[in-house]
Amino acid sequence: MPGFISKFSKIMRQSLESTFNELDTIENEISFLTDYLELQNYVLKIDLIMNLN
């Protein structure tokens, strides 16, 4: 559960900060999506396969 709260707060912060920036780096986008998918995996209790190659 602590990991969930930490990741949730991180994606909320990134989401709010992105409203002030017109562009973002691909690294930040990948980090955001990875954290989001990990949260979805936790909430939905399903196995997600992520391939970011």
C-alpha positions in Angstrom: 0.0 0.0 0.0 2.8 2.6 0.7 4.0 2.1 -2.9 0.5 2.7 -4.2 0.2 6.0 -2.4 3.7 7.1 -3.5 3.0 6.3 -7.2 -0.5 7.8 -7.1 0.9 11.1 -5.7 3.7 11.0 -8.3 1.3 10.7 -11.2 -1.0 13.3 -9.8 1.9 15.7 -9.4 3.2 15.0 -12.9 -0.3 15.5 -14.3 -0.7 18.9 -12.6 2.8 20.0 -13.7 2.2 19.0 -17.3 -0.6 21.5 -17.5 2.1 24.3 -17.3 4.4 22.8 -19.9 3.6 22.6 -23.6 6.1 19.9 -24.2 7.5 17.1 -22.1 10.4 14.6 -22.6 9.7 11.1 -23.7 11.4 9.8 -20.6 8.8 11.7 -18.4 6.0 10.4 -20.5 7.2 6.8 -20.2 7.7 7.2 -16.5 4.2 8.5 -16.1 2.6 5.7 -18.2 4.6 3.0 -16.4 3.5 4.3 -13.0 -0.1 4.6 -14.2 -0.1 1.1 -15.5 1.4 -0.3 -12.3 -1.4 1.4 -10.4 -4.0 0.0 -12.7 -2.5 -3.4 -12.3 -2.7 -3.0 -8.5 -6.3 -1.8 -8.5 -7.7 -4.2 -11.1 -5.6 -7.2 -9.9 -4.8 -8.2 -13.5 -1.5 -9.0 -15.1 -0.4 -6.3 -17.6 2.4 -6.9 -20.0 4.4 -3.8 -20.7 6.8 -3.6 -23.6 8.4 -0.2 -24.0 11.0 -1.1 -26.6 
